[in-house]
Amino acid sequence: MEDGSQNYLCIDLDPGPRGKAGQVIRWKRSSNGADATEWNSFADWLAAITAVCLAGNVDIDDERFIFLK
């Protein structure tokens, strides 16, 4: 997933020694490297996004991009 600034959320299938396979990482264009996120798995990320959407804390623009409030 891309955030509009060419930074990406990715599923890490080959983590380093402190990581966990399947964790969600943030790949920052500016640093050309990855950082850990609070989500240990895609399922954790999906549950968090689902909760935000069900709470109505999203906006959808004219091009149908979804933004979290």
Protein Blocks (a to p, Z undefined) as FASTA:
>chain_A
ZZhlopacdddfbdcfkbcehiacdddfklopacddfbfbfklmmmmmmmmmmnopaccd
fkopacdZZ
